[in-house]
Amino acid sequence: MNSVAAPMLVVSNVSKSFGHVNALEDVSMAVFAGQVTCLLGDNGAGKSTLIKVLCGVHKPSSGHYEVGGEAVDFDSPQDARERGIATVYQDLAMIPLMSVWRNFFLGSEPTVGRGPFKRIDVRYCERIARDELEKMGIAIRDPAQAVGTLSGGERQSVAIARAMYFGAKVLILDEPTAALGVKQAEIVLRLLTQVKASGVGVVLVTHNPNHAYPVGDHFVVLRRGTVLADKTKDEISQEELTQLMAGEEDIGSGSTS
């Protein structure tokens, strides 16, 4: 059903150069609602540059970018967020010594009172943070506890829940399982199935085909800034995806979206 629907996000023939270095060259990809698009590649493949184009950090040197069928030209990550594109980076942009609820609402704290009596509505923040995490199957002891006391998978859950609460339509996750153990990685991957079930389009950036394949619907493999392969799940096996990542290029390439 999603394969015939209009994509939520499309980049067409996007290139990005830094001086004489071509970080991306004629890259095209599409992200659909309720699907996980896995963006794979080794270090230096161009994954980081592409997601920075998607979230408004970098402007492409050439090419076209559409969100919801409309051409966009983001000047900042704020522009992207206003169009529903949320990015969770590997470092999570969290402050370890601050509480879970403070990190959840950081920069967007709801308030009560007026004038000199205006203050953050702490009870509301604590309740929302707890409720949103519970929706994802994460039970925290106390939303006032420092976020640094949480496990890596739980911190990823806070970041994902925060993005969902603030209206993400496309959720970009930058190597969310890279620094996690097996059990914590399973928590994050399970969350992705919940997120896509809500109709959000997910971009999972990873170098690990073993994490990508079980949750992915669509796989885009980058190598040296170009698209090596663009396949739906019924067009490529996990073994073939692993072969591509290992440098075996006899699987074929080309857009299938």
C-alpha positions as CSV (number, residue, x, y, z in Angstrom):
1,M,0.0,0.0,0.0
2,N,2.7,2.5,0.9
3,S,4.7,1.6,-2.2
4,V,2.1,3.3,-4.4
5,A,1.4,6.2,-2.1
6,A,3.1,9.5,-2.6
7,P,6.4,9.7,-0.6
8,M,6.7,12.0,2.4
9,L,10.2,13.0,1.5
10,V,12.1,12.9,-1.7
11,V,15.6,14.0,-2.7
12,S,16.4,13.9,-6.4
13,N,19.9,14.1,-7.9
14,V,21.3,15.8,-4.9
15,S,25.0,16.6,-4.8
16,K,27.0,18.3,-2.1
17,S,30.6,19.5,-2.4
18,F,33.0,21.0,0.1
19,G,35.6,22.8,-2.0
20,H,37.0,20.2,-4.3
21,V,35.6,17.3,-2.3
22,N,32.4,15.7,-3.6
23,A,30.7,14.3,-0.5
24,L,27.5,13.4,-2.4
25,E,26.9,13.0,-6.2
26,D,23.5,12.6,-7.8
27,V,21.9,10.9,-4.8
28,S,18.2,10.2,-5.0
29,M,16.0,8.5,-2.4
30,A,12.4,8.5,-1.1
31,V,10.8,8.0,2.3
32,F,7.3,6.7,2.7
33,A,4.8,7.0,5.6
34,G,4.8,3.9,7.8
35,Q,8.0,2.5,6.4
36,V,11.6,2.3,7.6
37,T,14.1,3.4,5.0
38,C,17.5,2.1,5.9
39,L,20.4,4.3,4.8
40,L,23.5,2.1,4.9
41,G,27.2,2.6,4.1
42,D,30.6,2.4,5.7
43,N,32.5,5.4,7.2
44,G,33.0,8.0,4.5
45,A,30.1,6.8,2.4
46,G,28.2,10.1,2.7
47,K,25.5,9.1,5.2
48,S,26.2,11.9,7.6
49,T,26.3,14.5,4.8
50,L,23.0,13.3,3.4
51,I,21.1,13.4,6.7
52,K,22.5,16.9,7.3
53,V,21.0,17.9,3.9
54,L,17.7,16.2,4.9
55,C,17.5,18.0,8.3
56,G,18.6,21.5,7.0
57,V,22.2,21.6,8.3
58,H,23.6,21.7,4.8
59,K,22.2,23.1,1.6
60,P,22.7,20.8,-1.4
61,S,25.1,22.1,-4.1
62,S,22.6,20.9,-6.7
63,G,19.5,18.7,-6.9
64,H,15.9,18.9,-5.6
65,Y,14.3,18.3,-2.2
66,E,10.6,17.8,-1.7
67,V,8.5,17.3,1.5
68,G,4.9,16.3,1.1
69,G,5.1,16.9,-2.6
70,E,6.3,20.5,-2.2
71,A,9.8,21.8,-3.1
72,V,11.7,22.9,0.0
73,D,14.9,24.9,0.6
74,F,15.8,24.7,4.3
75,D,17.9,27.4,5.8
76,S,18.3,25.7,9.2
77,P,17.3,22.6,11.2
78,Q,14.4,24.7,12.6
79,D,13.0,24.9,9.1
80,A,13.1,21.2,8.8
81,R,11.5,20.6,12.2
82,E,8.7,23.0,11.3
83,R,8.0,20.7,8.3
84,G,7.9,17.6,10.6
85,I,11.5,16.3,10.0
86,A,13.1,15.4,13.3
87,T,16.6,14.1,13.6
88,V,18.0,12.1,16.6
89,Y,21.8,12.2,16.4
90,Q,24.1,9.5,17.8
91,D,25.1,11.8,20.7
92,L,21.4,12.5,21.4
93,A,21.9,16.2,22.2
94,M,21.0,15.5,25.8
95,I,22.4,17.0,29.1
96,P,23.2,14.0,31.3
97,L,22.9,15.8,34.6
98,M,19.5,17.2,33.8
99,S,16.3,15.2,34.5
100,V,14.5,13.1,32.0
101,W,11.6,15.5,31.9
102,R,13.9,18.5,31.4
103,N,15.6,16.8,28.5
104,F,12.3,15.8,27.1
105,F,11.0,19.4,27.0
106,L,14.4,21.1,26.6
107,G,13.8,24.5,24.9
108,S,10.0,24.0,24.7
109,E,9.0,23.9,28.4
110,P,5.3,24.6,29.1
111,T,4.7,27.2,31.8
112,V,2.0,28.3,34.2
113,G,1.3,31.6,35.8
114,R,1.9,35.1,34.5
115,G,4.5,37.9,34.8
116,P,6.9,37.4,37.8
117,F,4.9,34.3,38.8
118,K,5.5,32.5,35.5
119,R,7.2,29.2,35.9
120,I,7.7,25.8,34.3
121,D,4.8,23.4,34.8
122,V,6.9,20.7,36.4
123,R,4.1,18.3,37.2
124,Y,2.7,18.5,33.7
125,C,6.2,17.9,32.2
126,E,6.8,14.9,34.5
127,R,3.4,13.4,33.6
128,I,3.9,13.8,29.9
129,A,7.4,12.4,29.8
130,R,6.3,9.4,31.8
131,D,3.2,8.8,29.7
132,E,5.0,9.1,26.4
133,L,7.7,6.7,27.4
134,E,5.1,4.2,28.7
135,K,3.4,4.3,25.3
136,M,6.7,2.9,24.0
137,G,6.9,0.3,26.6
138,I,9.6,2.1,28.6
139,A,8.9,2.4,32.4
140,I,11.2,4.8,34.1
141,R,11.5,5.0,37.9
142,D,11.2,8.7,38.2
143,P,11.0,11.4,35.4
144,A,13.0,13.6,37.8
145,Q,16.0,11.3,37.7
146,A,19.1,12.4,35.7
147,V,18.9,11.2,32.1
148,G,22.5,10.1,32.5
149,T,21.4,7.4,34.9
150,L,19.4,5.7,32.1
151,S,20.8,2.9,29.9
152,G,21.8,3.7,26.3
153,G,18.6,2.2,24.9
154,E,16.5,4.1,27.4
155,R,18.1,7.4,26.4
156,Q,17.4,6.6,22.8
157,S,13.8,6.0,23.8
158,V,13.6,9.4,25.4
159,A,14.9,11.1,22.3
160,I,12.5,9.1,20.0
161,A,9.5,9.8,22.3
162,R,10.4,13.5,22.4
163,A,10.5,13.7,18.6
164,M,7.2,11.9,18.3
165,Y,5.5,14.1,20.9
166,F,6.5,17.2,19.1
167,G,4.9,16.0,15.8
168,A,7.6,14.3,13.8
169,K,6.3,13.1,10.4
170,V,9.8,11.9,9.3
171,L,12.1,10.6,12.0
172,I,15.8,10.3,11.1
173,L,17.9,8.2,13.4
174,D,21.7,8.5,13.1
175,E,23.4,5.2,14.1
176,P,21.0,4.7,17.1
177,T,22.4,1.2,17.9
178,A,26.1,1.8,17.2
179,A,27.2,2.1,20.9
180,L,24.6,-0.3,22.3
181,G,24.8,-3.9,23.5
182,V,22.6,-6.6,22.0
183,K,19.6,-6.2,24.4
184,Q,19.7,-2.4,24.3
185,A,19.8,-2.5,20.5
186,E,16.8,-4.8,20.5
187,I,14.9,-2.2,22.5
188,V,15.6,0.5,20.0
189,L,14.8,-1.6,17.0
190,R,11.5,-2.7,18.6
191,L,10.6,1.0,19.1
192,L,11.1,1.6,15.4
193,T,8.4,-0.9,14.5
194,Q,6.1,1.0,16.9
195,V,7.0,4.4,15.3
196,K,6.4,3.2,11.7
197,A,3.1,1.6,12.8
198,S,2.0,5.1,13.8
199,G,2.4,6.3,10.2
200,V,5.7,8.1,10.6
201,G,8.4,7.7,7.9
202,V,11.6,6.5,9.5
203,V,15.2,6.9,8.1
204,L,17.5,4.5,9.9
205,V,21.1,5.4,9.3
206,T,23.4,2.5,10.1
207,H,26.5,0.5,8.9
208,N,25.0,-2.7,10.3
209,P,22.9,-4.8,7.9
210,N,22.0,-7.2,10.7
211,H,20.2,-4.4,12.5
212,A,18.7,-2.8,9.4
213,Y,17.2,-5.8,7.6
214,P,14.8,-7.1,10.3
215,V,13.1,-3.7,10.7
216,G,13.7,-2.2,7.2
217,D,11.2,-1.9,4.3
218,H,13.6,-0.2,1.9
219,F,17.3,-0.1,1.7
220,V,19.6,2.6,0.2
221,V,23.3,1.8,0.1
222,L,25.8,4.6,-0.3
223,R,29.4,4.2,-1.3
224,R,31.8,7.1,-1.8
225,G,28.9,9.6,-2.0
226,T,26.8,7.8,-4.6
227,V,23.9,5.3,-4.5
228,L,25.2,1.8,-4.9
229,A,21.8,0.2,-4.5
230,D,18.1,1.2,-3.8
231,K,16.0,-1.9,-3.1
232,T,12.8,-2.8,-1.4
233,K,12.8,-5.7,1.1
234,D,11.2,-8.1,-1.4
235,E,14.0,-7.4,-3.9
236,I,17.0,-8.1,-1.7
237,S,17.8,-10.7,1.0
238,Q,19.8,-10.0,4.1
239,E,22.7,-12.0,2.7
240,E,22.7,-9.9,-0.5
241,L,22.6,-6.7,1.6
242,T,25.5,-7.9,3.6
243,Q,27.4,-8.7,0.4
244,L,26.8,-5.2,-0.9
245,M,28.1,-3.8,2.4
246,A,31.2,-6.0,2.1
247,G,32.0,-4.6,-1.4
248,E,30.4,-7.3,-3.6
249,E,28.6,-5.3,-6.3
250,D,27.0,-8.1,-8.4
251,I,23.6,-7.6,-6.7
252,G,22.7,-4.7,-9.0
253,S,21.6,-1.2,-8.2
254,G,19.1,1.4,-9.2
255,S,16.0,3.0,-7.7
256,T,12.9,0.9,-7.1
257,S,10.7,3.2,-5.2
